[in-house]
Amino acid sequence: MKNSELDLLIQTWNPHFSETENEKRENTIPRKHYMSLLKTYLDLRQVLILTGIRRAGKSTLMHQLIRFLLTDRKVSPYNVLYLFLEDVSILPHLQDGIVFLDRLFLFIWKHTILPVDCISF
């Protein structure tokens, strides 16, 4: 995978880089309890893992958290990164292992991004 391909995928997964809101996620049901829990962990600057069964709303919750960071915390859009590593276009390239991680690191370095990562199983 070339860096330009990775850039394109990251842009696709992160419409907030060029848009103010992701309309597709605006009509989701607010999960106030879970959001309040997540907000308490934001300042810890640690990896947080969301687990749950398929279709439970983990990705939706992550998008709601992104919206909170952008609107309430006024975090720059390029400081919030959403990775969707189950995208069929990325799966074959995950076999590159460290090379893929190197390219991802270069993208983050270039844009000074604070990663917010969502991987669902």
Rosetta silent file (secondary structure, phi, psi, omega in degrees, C-alpha in Angstrom):
SEQUENCE: MKNSELDLLIQTWNPHFSETENEKRENTIPRKHYMSLLKTYLDLRQVLILTGIRRAGKSTLMHQLIRFLLTDRKVSPYNVLYLFLEDVSILPHLQDGIVFLDRLFLFIWKHTILPVDCISF
SCORE:     score description
SCORE:     0.000 S_00000001
   1 L     0.000  131.999  177.994    0.000    0.000    0.000 S_00000001
   2 L   -84.628  159.950  178.549    1.348    3.390   -0.929 S_00000001
   3 H   -58.124  -36.371 -179.329    1.151    6.365    1.393 S_00000001
   4 H   -65.462  -35.139  176.904   -1.373    8.025   -0.930 S_00000001
   5 H   -65.944  -43.764  178.312   -3.686    5.001   -0.619 S_00000001
   6 H   -63.742  -42.601  176.834   -3.449    5.143    3.157 S_00000001
   7 H   -56.671  -44.406 -179.265   -4.075    8.909    3.074 S_00000001
   8 H   -63.871  -43.708  178.469   -7.221    8.315    1.005 S_00000001
   9 H   -62.764  -44.410 -179.710   -8.534    5.645    3.388 S_00000001
  10 H   -63.528  -39.610  176.743   -7.875    7.831    6.423 S_00000001
  11 H   -62.917  -39.204  179.703   -9.654   10.746    4.746 S_00000001
  12 H   -65.469  -42.020 -178.794  -12.627    8.464    4.006 S_00000001
  13 H   -74.903  -16.725 -174.856  -12.830    7.249    7.617 S_00000001
  14 L  -125.551   69.042 -178.556  -12.476   10.781    8.972 S_00000001
  15 H   -61.893  -18.881  179.047  -14.941   13.060    7.159 S_00000001
  16 H   -67.683  -12.153  174.879  -14.489   15.603    9.961 S_00000001
  17 H   -63.786  -33.231 -177.400  -11.118   16.496    8.383 S_00000001
  18 L  -119.227  -12.715  179.263  -13.025   18.355    5.672 S_00000001
  19 L  -118.151  159.503  178.197  -16.571   18.622    7.074 S_00000001
  20 L   -82.060  -34.522  179.529  -17.840   20.074   10.334 S_00000001
  21 L  -139.032  152.654  174.730  -20.211   17.206   11.104 S_00000001
  22 L   -98.453   98.498 -174.208  -20.785   13.717    9.832 S_00000001
  23 H   -57.097  -31.449 -179.183  -24.498   13.809    8.977 S_00000001
  24 H   -58.331  -29.609 -175.544  -24.653   10.024    8.781 S_00000001
  25 H  -100.370   -1.478 -175.165  -24.062    9.826   12.550 S_00000001
  26 L   -68.027  -29.969 -174.536  -26.255   12.732   13.679 S_00000001
  27 L   -95.234   22.256  178.859  -29.416   10.672   14.133 S_00000001
  28 L   -81.517  157.705 -179.563  -27.892    8.070   16.412 S_00000001
  29 L   -77.153  123.652  178.821  -29.286    7.392   19.867 S_00000001
  30 L   -64.777  133.730  177.055  -27.215    9.210   22.503 S_00000001
  31 L  -106.208   77.035 -171.762  -25.638    6.829   24.983 S_00000001
  32 H   -59.054  -42.560 -178.419  -25.374    9.256   27.910 S_00000001
  33 H   -61.662  -50.112 -178.112  -24.231    6.685   30.469 S_00000001
  34 H   -68.717  -36.628  178.293  -21.410    5.335   28.304 S_00000001
  35 H   -64.436  -40.646  179.660  -20.414    8.784   27.067 S_00000001
  36 H   -64.692  -36.455  176.005  -20.084   10.069   30.632 S_00000001
  37 H   -64.841  -46.268 -179.444  -17.828    7.103   31.425 S_00000001
  38 H   -62.551  -39.292 -179.170  -15.702    7.707   28.340 S_00000001
  39 H   -61.769  -33.262 -179.911  -15.396   11.419   29.122 S_00000001
  40 H   -69.007  -24.373 -178.608  -13.902   10.611   32.525 S_00000001
  41 H   -91.422  -11.628 -175.332  -11.133    8.632   30.826 S_00000001
  42 H   -58.741  -39.080 -175.955  -10.250   11.209   28.158 S_00000001
  43 H   -80.794   -7.014  179.735   -7.770   13.106   30.309 S_00000001
  44 H   -73.871  -22.138  179.603   -5.902    9.964   31.379 S_00000001
  45 L    57.072   43.059  177.620   -4.148    9.782   27.983 S_00000001
  46 L  -121.081  164.351  175.851   -4.189    5.978   28.076 S_00000001
  47 L   -72.661  132.509  178.040   -5.394    3.373   25.614 S_00000001
  48 L  -119.805  129.137 -177.755   -9.052    2.588   26.161 S_00000001
  49 L  -109.996  124.488  174.490  -10.524   -0.586   24.714 S_00000001
  50 L   -98.774  124.653  178.229  -14.231   -0.863   23.951 S_00000001
  51 L  -121.447  157.616  178.296  -15.436   -4.437   23.767 S_00000001
  52 L   165.779  170.482  179.991  -18.823   -5.892   23.027 S_00000001
  53 L   -69.170  162.642  177.665  -20.795   -8.093   20.722 S_00000001
  54 L   -58.906  144.394  175.255  -21.157   -7.241   17.044 S_00000001
  55 L    65.589   22.639 -179.731  -23.630   -4.467   16.229 S_00000001
  56 L   -84.431  -16.613  178.443  -23.756   -3.318   19.874 S_00000001
  57 L   111.023   16.796 -178.980  -22.885    0.276   18.991 S_00000001
  58 H   -63.509  -46.084  179.945  -19.142    0.488   19.706 S_00000001
  59 H   -66.717  -40.135  177.907  -18.366    2.348   16.466 S_00000001
  60 H   -62.110  -42.821  177.318  -21.381    4.626   16.911 S_00000001
  61 H   -61.246  -39.994  178.699  -20.228    5.449   20.423 S_00000001
  62 H   -64.367  -40.163  177.749  -16.766    6.230   19.055 S_00000001
  63 H   -66.691  -35.817  176.279  -18.280    8.593   16.457 S_00000001
  64 H   -66.606  -37.194  177.152  -20.300   10.282   19.190 S_00000001
  65 H   -65.896  -40.305  176.523  -17.097   10.696   21.189 S_00000001
  66 H   -60.719  -45.038  179.083  -15.413   12.235   18.143 S_00000001
  67 H   -61.046  -40.637  176.751  -18.303   14.666   17.769 S_00000001
  68 H   -60.234  -46.169 -179.896  -17.973   15.574   21.477 S_00000001
  69 H   -61.200  -40.292 -177.405  -14.249   16.212   21.069 S_00000001
  70 H   -74.361  -40.407 -173.721  -14.814   18.420   18.024 S_00000001
  71 H   -92.346  -47.373 -176.190  -17.802   20.416   19.275 S_00000001
  72 L   -84.629  -43.507 -178.600  -17.561   20.558   23.076 S_00000001
  73 L   -88.250   -9.929  179.262  -13.822   20.285   23.631 S_00000001
  74 L    57.624   37.456  176.297  -12.995   22.247   20.432 S_00000001
  75 L   -74.095  139.584  177.919  -10.278   19.755   19.494 S_00000001
  76 L   -61.025  137.833 -179.457   -8.828   20.360   16.043 S_00000001
  77 H   -54.634  -34.316  179.480  -10.248   17.849   13.513 S_00000001
  78 H   -77.840   -1.082  175.029   -6.734   16.697   12.608 S_00000001
  79 H   -98.995    7.820  177.630   -6.101   15.826   16.245 S_00000001
  80 L  -127.828  121.663 -176.698   -8.785   13.136   16.198 S_00000001
  81 E  -122.232  128.480  176.216   -8.182   10.013   14.158 S_00000001
  82 L  -111.764  125.125  177.375  -10.663    7.204   13.537 S_00000001
  83 L  -112.163  130.937  177.686   -9.302    3.945   12.145 S_00000001
  84 E  -116.526   85.957 -171.956  -11.623    1.333   10.720 S_00000001
  85 L   -79.017    4.543  172.919   -9.344   -1.661   10.373 S_00000001
  86 L   -99.297    1.320  175.530  -12.153   -3.941    9.226 S_00000001
  87 L   -58.969  129.064 -175.920  -12.550   -1.976    5.988 S_00000001
  88 L   -61.096  -25.625  179.471  -12.120   -4.549    3.215 S_00000001
  89 L   -74.495  -17.794 -178.894   -9.713   -2.245    1.384 S_00000001
  90 L   -98.473  -26.798 -173.756   -7.257   -2.236    4.303 S_00000001
  91 H   -52.744  -46.650  179.692   -7.382   -5.887    5.352 S_00000001
  92 H   -61.914  -29.695 -176.272   -4.964   -7.219    2.687 S_00000001
  93 H   -81.911  -14.330  177.240   -2.459   -4.491    3.599 S_00000001
  94 H   -65.925  -19.090  177.487   -2.478   -5.342    7.297 S_00000001
  95 H   -66.902  -17.987  178.611   -0.241   -8.260    6.322 S_00000001
  96 H   -68.481  -13.722  175.925    2.501   -5.661    5.764 S_00000001
  97 L    55.300 -115.337 -174.373    2.736   -5.492    9.551 S_00000001
  98 H   -62.832  -30.543  178.455    5.443   -3.063   10.609 S_00000001
  99 H   -65.039  -42.748  176.818    5.507   -1.402    7.177 S_00000001
 100 H   -62.034  -45.335  179.346    1.814   -0.525    7.548 S_00000001
 101 H   -63.124  -35.860  175.702    2.426    0.802   11.057 S_00000001
 102 H   -61.358  -45.884  179.424    5.336    2.853    9.719 S_00000001
 103 H   -64.486  -40.885  177.650    3.101    4.436    7.085 S_00000001
 104 H   -63.418  -43.164  178.118    0.412    5.112    9.665 S_00000001
 105 H   -61.108  -41.458  178.772    2.971    6.697   11.974 S_00000001
 106 H   -62.794  -39.313  177.316    4.195    8.930    9.130 S_00000001
 107 H   -62.887  -46.723 -179.919    0.626   10.076    8.462 S_00000001
 108 H   -61.768  -44.995 -179.748    0.125   10.853   12.159 S_00000001
 109 H   -60.912  -43.267 -178.280    3.473   12.627   12.356 S_00000001
 110 H   -63.429  -34.387 -175.305    2.691   14.697    9.261 S_00000001
 111 H  -107.561    2.931 -176.957   -0.668   15.830   10.664 S_00000001
 112 L    44.532   62.647 -175.599    0.193   15.804   14.408 S_00000001
 113 L   -97.612  140.735  169.030   -2.813   13.666   15.246 S_00000001
 114 L   -92.529  109.028 -173.487   -3.930   12.381   18.621 S_00000001
 115 E   -68.300  133.470  167.040   -5.140    8.873   17.697 S_00000001
 116 L  -120.165  117.108 -168.911   -8.607    7.717   18.651 S_00000001
 117 L  -116.805  134.764  176.561   -8.818    4.129   17.521 S_00000001
 118 E  -128.437  118.003  175.456  -11.815    1.883   17.115 S_00000001
 119 L  -126.970  122.979  178.527  -11.405   -1.749   16.218 S_00000001
 120 L  -112.229  143.184  179.815  -14.414   -4.022   16.520 S_00000001
 121 L  -113.730    0.000    0.000  -14.274   -7.796   16.437 S_00000001
